[in-house]
Amino acid sequence: MAVTLADVAARARVSAATVSRVLSGNYPVAESTRTRVLRAVDELEYVVNGPASALAAATSDLVGVLVNDIADPFFGIIAGAVQSEMGAPGGGPGRGGEKLAVICSTGGSPERELMYLTLLQRQRAAAVVLTGGAAEQPDHAAAVATKVSRLAASGTRVVLCGRPPLEDSVTLAFDNRGGARRLTEHLVTLGHRRIGYVAGPSERTTTRHRLEGHLAALAAAGLDEDAERLTVHGLYDRPSGYDATLELLRRDGDLTAIVAANDTIALGVCAALRDRGRRIPEDVSVAGFDDLPFSADAVPSLTTVRLPLHEAGIRAGRLALGREPQPPGGVAMVRGELMARASTAPPPRD
């Protein structure tokens, strides 16, 4: 039996009129009520405007692009590249023509990520591109996997860019482990033995993979004894890099190198070192990750791992529109390139 509006109202413990208002989006509704209604819609698999079978083959010209923070250059570059591909002519109606890209900024909230996926399913989006690391919460991971499967079943292409693979999707996976390992190996080759690490939020896949690459390089060089003590977690922003550096210097004032989980964190690392009278790289070498546009123009220019973010975004857009064949197994690895610049040098002599 088809799920009705009244079924949703009963599950959400609201009136049918309130459900209608939430679904139409034309009336103000309390956020807690909206969340409850959308959860009921999802749990009951309620389909707006008719039975699911009538909608399965019908998608809109809408493409959703989910990012953690559109103000972050990492996500801005990817989203901009995806959007440019959406606006490129693809051969006329029915053959992947122009689409409307809608950027959905989650703020890193797992709940908002699920909400946007639900809204995009209801809008019968032609495609959804999820960018950046995933939250490492089992319940959330299962919920995302379920939503991805439902989107795919309704005819929506799902592309993951920089996230771990899921069934019913195509994945462009960044080689975060390999890039981080090469970065730390570069410092070890220069002669560094006391290396600190500023990691991102501990619950993100990107954080874990980059930290694992760093630790693998230390272990291979026999330098992992103090690795846990010399690792500090924070957000992927400049203030976190600054505060984490002060903490690292408190733990070990003789550090000769600090690796940051991304370039924005590295800016905070550099600022903290300068405020403590440490020269870069004469006293302490600094390295980042991503090769964001400002990295080459920093003073000194930042050693980092270059991820081809713009190219990955273009490819994600092409995959989302079916303009490019899927990679074997549905997963393609995007590798990074070590960019050795002026912020790293051999450690000071005793």
C-alpha positions in Angstrom: 0.0 0.0 0.0 1.3 3.4 -0.9 2.5 5.7 1.9 0.2 8.7 2.3 0.6 12.2 3.6 -1.4 11.2 6.6 1.0 8.3 7.3 3.9 10.8 7.4 1.9 13.2 9.6 1.2 10.3 12.1 4.9 9.3 12.2 6.1 12.8 12.7 3.3 13.6 15.2 2.1 16.7 13.3 -0.9 17.6 11.2 -1.1 16.8 7.5 -1.1 20.5 6.8 2.3 20.9 8.6 3.7 18.1 6.5 2.4 19.8 3.3 4.0 23.1 4.4 7.4 21.4 5.1 7.3 19.7 1.7 6.3 22.8 -0.2 8.8 25.0 1.5 6.5 28.0 1.2 5.7 28.5 4.8 7.8 29.1 7.9 8.1 25.9 10.1 10.1 25.4 13.2 13.4 23.7 12.5 12.8 20.9 15.0 9.4 20.2 13.3 10.9 20.3 9.8 13.6 17.8 10.9 11.0 15.5 12.4 8.9 15.6 9.2 11.8 15.0 6.9 12.9 12.1 9.0 9.4 10.6 8.7 9.4 11.1 5.0 12.7 9.3 4.7 11.8 6.5 7.0 8.5 5.8 5.2 10.1 6.4 1.8 7.2 8.8 1.0 7.4 10.1 -2.6 5.9 13.5 -3.4 3.6 14.0 -6.4 2.6 10.4 -7.1 3.9 6.9 -6.9 7.7 6.2 -7.0 7.3 4.1 -10.2 6.1 7.1 -12.1 9.0 9.2 -11.0 11.8 6.6 -11.3 12.6 7.5 -14.9 12.0 11.3 -14.6 14.8 13.5 -13.3 15.1 17.3 -13.3 17.9 19.6 -14.7 19.1 20.0 -11.1 22.5 18.8 -9.9 23.4 19.0 -6.2 27.0 19.6 -5.1 27.6 19.0 -1.4 30.6 20.7 0.2 31.6 21.2 3.8 32.3 24.9 3.4 32.1 26.9 0.2 34.4 29.5 1.6 37.2 27.0 2.0 39.3 27.1 -1.2 39.6 23.3 -1.3 35.8 23.0 -1.7 35.4 26.2 -3.7 37.8 25.0 -6.4 36.1 21.6 -6.8 32.6 23.1 -6.7 33.5 25.8 -9.2 34.9 23.2 -11.6 31.8 21.0 -11.2 29.5 24.0 -11.9 31.5 25.0 -15.0 31.0 21.5 -16.4 27.2 21.7 -15.6 26.9 24.8 -17.8 28.8 23.3 -20.7 26.7 22.2 -23.6 26.6 18.4 -23.9 24.9 17.7 -27.2 21.3 18.7 -26.7 18.2 17.5 -24.8 18.5 13.9 -23.5 22.2 13.7 -24.2 23.6 15.5 -21.1 22.9 19.1 -21.9 23.2 22.1 -19.5 22.2 21.6 -15.9 21.6 23.8 -12.9 24.2 23.2 -10.2 23.1 24.0 -6.7 25.9 24.2 -4.1 24.8 22.8 -0.7 27.2 23.8 2.2 26.8 21.4 5.1 29.2 23.2 7.5 30.6 19.8 8.2 27.3 18.7 9.9 26.3 15.1 9.3 22.7 16.0 9.9 22.7 18.7 7.2 24.4 16.3 4.8 21.5 13.9 5.2 18.9 16.6 4.9 20.4 17.9 1.6 20.4 14.3 0.2 16.8 14.0 1.2 15.8 17.3 -0.5 17.8 16.4 -3.6 16.0 13.1 -3.9 12.6 14.8 -3.6 13.7 17.3 -6.3 14.5 14.3 -8.5 18.0 15.7 -9.1 19.8 14.5 -12.2 23.0 14.0 -10.3 24.6 14.5 -6.8 28.3 15.2 -6.3 29.5 14.7 -2.7 32.9 16.2 -2.0 35.5 16.1 0.8 36.0 13.5 3.6 33.2 11.6 5.2 32.2 11.6 8.8 33.4 8.4 10.5 30.3 7.7 12.4 28.8 4.2 11.8 25.2 5.3 12.0 25.8 8.2 9.7 27.8 6.2 7.2 24.9 3.7 7.0 22.4 6.4 6.5 24.4 8.0 3.7 24.8 4.7 2.0 21.1 4.1 2.2 20.3 7.5 0.7 22.9 7.0 -2.1 21.2 3.8 -3.0 17.8 5.4 -3.0 19.0 8.2 -5.2 20.6 5.8 -7.7 17.4 3.7 -7.7 15.4 6.8 -8.7 17.7 7.6 -11.6 20.1 10.0 -10.0 23.8 9.6 -10.7 25.9 9.9 -7.6 29.6 10.9 -7.7 31.9 10.9 -4.7 34.9 13.2 -5.0 37.5 12.8 -2.3 35.4 10.4 -0.3 35.6 6.6 0.4 33.7 4.5 -2.2 30.0 3.5 -1.7 27.8 1.1 -3.7 25.6 2.6 -6.4 28.1 5.5 -6.9 31.2 6.5 -8.9 34.2 7.5 -6.8 37.2 9.8 -7.5 39.3 8.9 -4.4 42.2 11.2 -3.4 45.4 9.4 -2.6 45.7 11.1 0.8 47.8 8.3 2.4 50.3 8.2 -0.4 50.7 11.9 -0.6 51.1 12.3 3.1 53.7 9.6 3.2 55.8 11.2 0.4 55.6 14.5 2.2 57.0 13.1 5.5 59.5 11.0 3.6 60.8 14.3 2.0 61.4 15.7 5.5 63.1 12.6 6.7 65.3 12.6 3.6 66.3 16.2 4.5 67.5 14.9 7.8 64.6 15.7 10.2 64.1 13.4 13.1 61.8 15.5 15.4 58.7 16.1 13.3 55.3 17.3 14.7 52.0 16.9 13.0 48.9 19.1 13.0 45.9 16.9 12.1 42.3 17.8 11.1 39.2 16.7 13.0 39.6 13.1 14.2 36.2 12.0 12.9 36.9 12.7 9.2 38.2 10.1 6.7 40.6 12.6 5.1 42.1 13.3 8.5 42.7 9.6 9.2 44.1 8.8 5.8 46.6 11.7 5.8 47.7 10.9 9.3 48.1 7.2 8.4 50.4 8.2 5.6 52.5 10.4 7.9 52.8 7.7 10.5 53.8 5.1 7.9 56.7 7.2 6.8 57.8 7.7 10.4 57.5 4.0 11.1 59.6 3.1 8.0 62.3 5.5 9.3 62.1 4.2 12.9 60.9 7.6 14.1 57.4 6.7 15.3 58.1 6.3 19.1 56.9 9.8 19.9 54.4 10.1 17.0 51.3 10.1 19.2 52.6 12.8 21.6 53.7 15.0 18.6 50.3 14.9 16.9 47.6 17.5 17.7 44.1 17.5 16.2 42.1 20.6 15.3 39.9 22.0 12.6 41.0 22.6 9.0 41.6 26.3 9.6 44.3 28.8 10.3 43.5 29.4 14.0 43.7 25.7 14.7 47.1 25.5 13.1 48.3 28.4 15.2 47.0 26.9 18.5 48.2 23.4 17.7 51.7 24.7 17.0 51.9 26.4 20.4 50.9 23.1 21.9 53.5 21.1 19.9 56.3 23.6 21.0 55.1 23.1 24.6 55.4 19.3 24.2 58.8 19.5 22.4 60.6 22.7 22.0 63.3 21.1 19.8 61.0 20.2 16.9 62.7 20.9 13.6 59.7 20.3 11.3 55.9 20.5 11.4 53.6 18.9 8.9 50.1 20.3 8.6 47.1 18.3 7.3 46.3 21.1 4.8 47.7 24.4 3.5 45.3 26.6 5.5 46.4 24.9 8.8 50.0 25.4 7.6 49.5 29.2 7.5 48.6 29.1 11.2 51.6 27.0 11.9 53.9 29.6 10.2 52.3 32.5 12.1 52.8 30.8 15.4 56.4 29.9 14.7 57.2 33.5 13.7 55.5 34.8 16.8 57.8 32.5 18.8 60.8 33.8 17.1 61.4 30.7 15.0 62.6 31.1 11.4 61.2 29.1 8.5 62.9 27.0 7.3 66.2 27.8 9.1 64.8 26.7 12.5 61.7 24.8 11.7 60.5 23.4 8.3 56.8 23.6 7.5 54.8 21.5 5.0 51.1 21.5 4.1 48.8 19.5 1.8 46.5 20.3 -1.2 48.6 23.1 -2.9 45.9 25.7 -2.7 46.4 28.9 -4.8 48.1 30.9 -2.0 50.7 28.2 -1.3 53.2 29.1 -3.9 52.9 32.8 -3.0 53.3 32.4 0.8 56.6 33.6 2.3 58.4 31.4 2.2 56.6 29.4 -0.5 55.0 26.3 1.0 56.1 22.8 0.5 53.0 20.7 0.0 51.3 18.0 -1.9 49.4 19.1 -5.0 46.0 17.6 -5.5 44.5 18.4 -9.0 41.3 19.8 -7.5 40.1 21.7 -10.5 40.7 18.7 -12.8 39.0 16.4 -10.3 36.0 18.7 -10.2 35.7 18.8 -14.0 35.9 15.0 -14.1 33.3 14.6 -11.3 31.0 16.9 -13.3 31.5 14.8 -16.5 30.9 11.6 -14.6 27.7 13.1 -13.0 26.4 13.9 -16.5 27.4 10.7 -18.1 29.8 12.5 -20.4 32.7 10.2 -19.4 32.7 6.4 -19.0 32.9 5.1 -15.5 36.3 3.9 -14.3 36.9 0.2 -13.9 35.1 -0.9 -10.7 33.6 2.5 -10.3 36.6 3.9 -8.5 39.5 6.0 -9.8 42.4 7.1 -7.7 43.5 10.7 -8.0 47.2 11.0 -7.0 49.0 14.0 -5.5 52.4 15.5 -6.5 55.0 16.5 -4.0 55.8 20.2 -4.4 59.1 20.9 -2.6 59.5 24.6 -2.0 61.3 27.1 0.2 59.5 26.3 3.5 61.5 23.1 4.0 65.2 22.6 4.3 67.7 20.4 6.3 67.4 20.9 10.0 69.8 23.2 11.8 73.1 21.8 12.9 73.7 21.4 16.6 
